[in-house]
C-alpha cells in the first residue's frame, strides 16, 4: 500500500486533480450501487523531484508512469556522441513515461526544471488491480487517449513549419495553450527553461532564437522580459505560425 507525501512549499502551485491527465485512474470505480477507491494500491501522490534531477533515465527499466503536479520537466535524448537533444517538455497535469505501458524501458530522460512534484502510478500494481476490476483498464485507455491527443498537438507545433519564425511562433502558442489553465492567463507565459534549451529543442542557434524574439517584439506581437512572455497580438502571432 502506498502513502501520500504531503508537501508544504509556500509558493508551490499544484494543478487541480480535475485538470490532471491522471484523473481517469484516480476516480473511485463503481461496483453496483457503491463506489470503490483502490487507487492507494497503485498511486503515490506528490513525490518531490528536486531541480536538475532525473525522474528517470533513457533505457532505465520502465515500471511507472507519472503525472506532473507542479513545476515542469524537459525530456531529452542522448546521441551516441553523448550530445543532449531536447525533444519535449511536460507541464502540470501532463503525463511522463506513458510509453512505459508498451515498452520494457524508458525511451528518454525526464529531468526536473526547478523543484517539482509528481504523482506516481506503479504499473505492476495497476495491472493487478485492473484484473480485479476491468473498469480500471477502460480508465487507463481513456488516460492514454487524452495524453496522445496532447502529444499530437505538441508534435504538430514543431514540424512542417516553413520558416524559423513560424516554428518559434507555433512553439510559443503551444506552450501558451498547455499552460493557460495552470497559470490562469491566456496571454502571459512563464518559460520554464532558458533560451539555450529552447534553441536546442527547435534546432536553432541561440543567436537565431534571440534575433526572432527581437523581431517579434519590434512587430508588436509580444513582449518578453527574461523568461516572462506576454502576447500582445495573438491573431498576428497565429498568422506567423500557421500561414
DABELLIN-V869997 format. One record per residue. RES is the residue in one small letter. OMEGA is omega as a letter, one per 20 degrees, with the letter a starting at -180 (none if undefined). D_CENTER is the distance of its C-alpha to the mean C-alpha in Angstrom with 2 decimals. Layout:
((RES & OMEGA & D_CENTER) (RES & OMEGA & D_CENTER))
This chain:
((x & r & 27.00) (x & a & 23.90) (x & r & 23.94) (x & r & 21.77) (x & a & 21.32) (x & a & 21.88) (x & r & 20.58) (x & r & 22.46) (x & a & 20.98) (x & a & 22.69) (x & r & 20.06) (x & a & 16.92) (x & a & 15.31) (x & r & 13.60) (x & r & 11.90) (x & r & 14.72) (x & r & 14.95) (x & a & 16.09) (x & a & 12.84) (x & r & 10.70) (x & a & 9.97) (x & a & 12.04) (x & a & 14.95) (x & r & 17.01) (x & r & 17.81) (x & a & 18.39) (x & r & 21.06) (x & a & 24.71) (x & a & 26.39) (x & r & 29.73) (x & a & 32.76) (x & a & 35.67) (x & a & 36.06) (x & r & 34.08) (x & a & 30.44) (x & r & 29.31) (x & r & 26.29) (x & a & 25.65) (x & r & 22.05) (x & r & 23.42) (x & a & 24.57) (x & a & 21.17) (x & r & 18.65) (x & a & 18.39) (x & r & 16.86) (x & r & 15.53) (x & a & 16.07) (x & r & 16.05) (x & a & 14.51) (x & a & 16.35) (x & r & 15.65) (x & r & 15.65) (x & r & 15.86) (x & r & 14.38) (x & r & 12.82) (x & a & 14.42) (x & r & 16.06) (x & r & 16.88) (x & r & 19.77) (x & r & 19.52) (x & a & 20.55) (x & a & 17.82) (x & a & 18.74) (x & r & 15.73) (x & a & 12.32) (x & r & 10.03) (x & r & 8.18) (x & r & 6.90) (x & r & 10.03) (x & a & 10.31) (x & a & 9.51) (x & a & 6.68) (x & r & 6.66) (x & r & 8.12) (x & a & 8.96) (x & r & 12.69) (x & r & 15.79) (x & a & 19.27) (x & r & 22.20) (x & r & 25.62) (x & r & 26.79) (x & r & 24.23) (x & a & 22.29) (x & r & 18.54) (x & r & 16.56) (x & a & 13.04) (x & r & 11.52) (x & r & 7.96) (x & r & 5.10) (x & a & 1.68) (x & a & 3.59) (x & a & 6.35) (x & a & 7.15) (x & a & 4.45) (x & r & 6.04) (x & r & 6.77) (x & a & 10.28) (x & r & 11.20) (x & r & 13.63) (x & a & 15.54) (x & a & 17.34) (x & a & 19.21) (x & a & 19.52) (x & a & 21.31) (x & r & 19.18) (x & a & 15.65) (x & a & 15.39) (x & r & 13.48) (x & r & 13.02) (x & a & 10.03) (x & a & 11.32) (x & r & 10.90) (x & a & 11.26) (x & r & 13.80) (x & a & 14.47) (x & r & 11.81) (x & a & 12.33) (x & r & 11.03) (x & a & 12.88) (x & r & 14.26) (x & r & 15.95) (x & a & 18.82) (x & r & 19.34) (x & a & 23.10) (x & r & 23.69) (x & r & 21.59) (x & r & 23.73) (x & r & 26.87) (x & a & 26.16) (x & r & 25.49) (x & r & 28.97) (x & a & 30.50) (x & a & 28.68) (x & r & 27.81) (x & r & 26.08) (x & r & 23.20) (x & r & 22.82) (x & r & 22.61) (x & r & 19.89) (x & r & 17.89) (x & r & 18.54) (x & r & 17.35) (x & a & 14.01) (x & r & 13.60) (x & r & 14.97) (x & a & 12.47) (x & r & 9.51) (x & r & 11.82) (x & r & 12.48) (x & a & 9.04) (x & r & 9.22) (x & r & 12.73) (x & r & 12.01) (x & a & 9.77) (x & a & 12.67) (x & r & 15.39) (x & a & 14.31) (x & r & 15.22) (x & r & 18.13) (x & r & 21.66) (x & a & 21.99) (x & a & 25.57) (x & r & 25.33) (x & r & 23.28) (x & a & 23.46) (x & r & 22.05) (x & a & 19.17) (x & r & 18.25) (x & r & 18.92) (x & r & 16.66) (x & a & 13.78) (x & a & 14.53) (x & r & 14.84) (x & r & 11.52) (x & a & 9.88) (x & a & 12.53) (x & a & 12.00) (x & a & 8.35) (x & a & 9.52) (x & a & 13.05) (x & a & 13.28) (x & a & 11.76) (x & r & 13.92) (x & r & 16.72) (x & r & 17.74) (x & a & 17.75) (x & a & 19.35) (x & a & 17.95) (x & r & 14.84) (x & r & 14.37) (x & a & 12.96) (x & a & 11.27) (x & a & 13.06) (x & a & 16.60) (x & r & 18.25) (x & a & 18.92) (x & r & 15.30) (x & r & 14.76) (x & r & 18.12) (x & a & 17.33) (x & a & 14.34) (x & r & 16.63) (x & r & 19.70) (x & r & 21.65) (x & r & 23.95) (x & a & 23.11) (x & r & 26.39) (x & r & 25.41) (x & a & 22.21) (x & r & 24.34) (x & a & 27.03) (x & r & 24.87) (x & r & 23.41) (x & r & 27.08) (x & r & 28.16) (x & r & 25.68) (x & r & 27.06) (x & r & 30.60) (x & r & 30.10) (x & r & 28.89) (x & a & 25.51) (x & r & 23.57) (x & a & 24.27) (x & r & 22.43) (x & a & 23.28) (x & a & 21.63) (x & a & 17.87) (x & a & 18.63) (x & r & 18.83) (x & r & 20.84) (x & a & 21.30) (x & a & 25.08) (x & a & 25.65) (x & r & 22.93) (x & r & 25.28) (x & r & 26.27) (x & r & 22.80) (x & r & 22.20) (x & r & 25.53) (x & a & 24.56) (x & a & 21.34) (x & r & 22.92) (x & none & 26.65))
